[in-house]
Amino acid sequence: MELLFLRDEDMRQAQDLLMLACRSFTAIIDDALHAYGLGHAHYRIMQAVALQPGMAVGALLDTLGITKQSMSRALGELLSMDLVRQETAAGDRRRRELHLTARGSEIENHLFSLQREVLLRVYRNAGGKAVDGFRRVMHGLIDESDAPGVSTGALHPPDRSSP
C-alpha cells in the first residue's frame, strides 16, 4: 500500500478543485439548457430518470437530495413540457414511476453529448491511470456519503453510445 502524506493545504486544494470543476462542467450545458427553457434542476431530474427509468418520485427525491418543494416545481414543469411522464406502477397503484418521453430522452442525450465531448477530451489527455484514479476517488466520495439514495452500486448507466 502506498503511503500518502496530505496536508491541510492539499485537502483545501482538492475541495477547491472539486467546486471549480463542478461549476465548469455544469456550465458546459448552460446555453443549451437556456435554449430548451430548462435549468440545472430540470437536467438533474432528467439525468436521474435516464439512469433509472421507472424510478419512483420518492426515490428521485432521495437521489437528488433536494427539497420536495424544489423537485415538485421542476418535475411539474418537465411533466407539463412533456419531457417526463408519470405512470402508475403495475404492482402498487400508489407508486408513481417516472420515464423520459421520446423528446425528453432526445434532449437529455443532447445535453449529455455536450458534456461527454469534454470528458472524452480530458480523459484522453489525462491517460488511463488518471481516469482510473479519478473514478476511484469519485466512487469513494459517493460511498462515504450517508445520503439516502446515493450509492455507486445503484448506478446502471443507460446505453448512450454515439450513433
C-alpha positions in Angstrom: 0.0 0.0 0.0 1.3 3.4 -1.0 1.6 5.9 1.9 0.1 9.3 1.2 1.0 12.4 3.2 -1.6 15.0 2.7 -1.6 18.4 4.4 -4.5 20.7 5.0 -3.4 22.7 2.0 -3.7 19.6 -0.1 -7.2 19.0 1.2 -8.2 22.6 0.6 -6.9 22.4 -2.9 -8.9 19.2 -3.6 -12.0 20.8 -2.2 -11.5 24.0 -4.3 -10.8 21.9 -7.4 -14.0 19.9 -7.0 -16.0 23.0 -6.6 -14.5 24.7 -9.6 -14.6 21.6 -11.8 -18.3 21.1 -10.9 -19.1 24.7 -11.8 -17.1 24.4 -15.1 -18.6 21.1 -16.0 -22.2 22.2 -15.4 -21.6 25.5 -17.3 -20.9 23.4 -20.5 -24.6 22.9 -21.0 -25.8 26.4 -19.9 -26.6 27.7 -23.4 -28.4 24.5 -24.5 -30.4 24.5 -21.2 -31.4 28.1 -21.8 -32.4 27.3 -25.4 -34.7 24.5 -24.2 -36.1 26.6 -21.5 -34.7 24.4 -18.8 -32.4 24.8 -15.7 -29.9 22.6 -14.0 -32.6 21.2 -11.7 -34.6 20.0 -14.7 -31.5 18.4 -16.1 -30.6 16.6 -12.9 -34.1 15.1 -12.8 -33.8 14.1 -16.4 -30.4 12.5 -15.8 -31.7 10.5 -12.8 -34.7 9.3 -14.7 -32.5 8.3 -17.7 -30.2 6.4 -15.3 -33.1 4.6 -13.6 -36.2 4.6 -15.8 -39.3 3.8 -13.8 -37.9 5.3 -10.6 -40.5 6.4 -8.1 -40.8 10.1 -7.1 -39.6 9.3 -3.6 -36.5 7.6 -4.9 -35.9 10.7 -7.1 -36.1 12.9 -4.0 -33.5 10.7 -2.2 -31.2 10.5 -5.2 -31.1 14.3 -5.8 -31.1 15.3 -2.2 -33.3 18.4 -2.8 -36.4 19.6 -1.1 -39.8 18.2 -2.1 -40.8 21.7 -3.0 -37.9 22.3 -5.4 -38.4 18.9 -7.0 -42.1 19.3 -7.3 -41.7 22.6 -9.2 -39.1 21.3 -11.6 -40.7 17.9 -12.1 -44.1 19.6 -12.7 -42.6 21.8 -15.4 -41.0 18.7 -17.0 -44.3 16.9 -17.0 -46.2 19.9 -18.5 -43.4 20.3 -21.2 -44.0 16.6 -22.0 -40.3 15.7 -21.3 -41.1 13.3 -18.4 -44.2 11.1 -18.0 -45.6 9.6 -14.8 -47.1 6.1 -14.8 -48.9 4.2 -12.1 -46.9 1.1 -11.1 -48.4 -2.2 -12.0 -47.9 -3.8 -8.6 -48.7 -0.7 -6.5 -51.2 1.9 -7.7 -50.0 4.4 -5.1 -46.5 4.3 -6.7 -45.8 6.8 -9.5 -43.0 5.8 -11.8 -41.1 8.3 -13.9 -39.9 7.9 -17.5 -38.4 10.2 -20.1 -40.6 10.8 -23.1 -39.0 10.5 -26.6 -38.4 14.3 -26.6 -37.1 14.2 -23.1 -34.7 11.4 -24.0 -33.6 13.4 -27.1 -32.9 16.5 -25.0 -31.1 14.6 -22.2 -28.9 12.8 -24.7 -28.0 16.1 -26.4 -27.0 17.7 -23.1 -25.1 14.5 -22.2 -23.3 14.6 -25.5 -22.1 18.2 -24.8 -20.5 17.1 -21.5 -19.4 13.8 -23.0 -17.2 15.6 -25.5 -15.4 17.5 -22.8 -15.0 14.4 -20.6 -13.6 12.4 -23.6 -11.0 15.1 -24.3 -10.0 15.5 -20.7 -9.8 11.7 -20.1 -7.7 11.2 -23.2 -5.3 13.9 -22.1 -5.1 12.5 -18.5 -4.5 8.9 -19.5 -5.8 5.6 -18.3 -4.2 5.6 -14.9 -5.5 9.1 -14.1 -9.0 8.2 -15.3 -9.0 5.0 -13.1 -7.8 7.1 -10.1 -10.4 9.7 -10.7 -13.2 7.1 -10.8 -11.9 5.6 -7.6 -11.9 9.0 -5.9 -15.4 9.8 -7.1 -16.8 6.4 -6.1 -15.1 6.8 -2.7 -16.7 10.2 -2.2 -20.1 8.8 -3.1 -19.7 5.7 -0.9 -18.6 7.9 2.0 -21.8 9.8 1.7 -24.6 8.7 4.0 -27.2 10.4 1.9 -30.2 8.2 1.1 -30.4 7.0 -2.5 -26.8 7.6 -3.2 -24.7 4.6 -3.9 -22.2 3.6 -6.6 -23.8 0.1 -6.5 -27.1 1.6 -7.8 -25.5 3.0 -10.9 -26.7 1.3 -14.1 -25.9 3.7 -16.9 -28.1 3.6 -19.9 -26.6 2.9 -23.3 -25.7 6.3 -24.6 -23.4 5.1 -27.4 -22.8 7.6 -30.0 -24.7 6.7 -33.3 
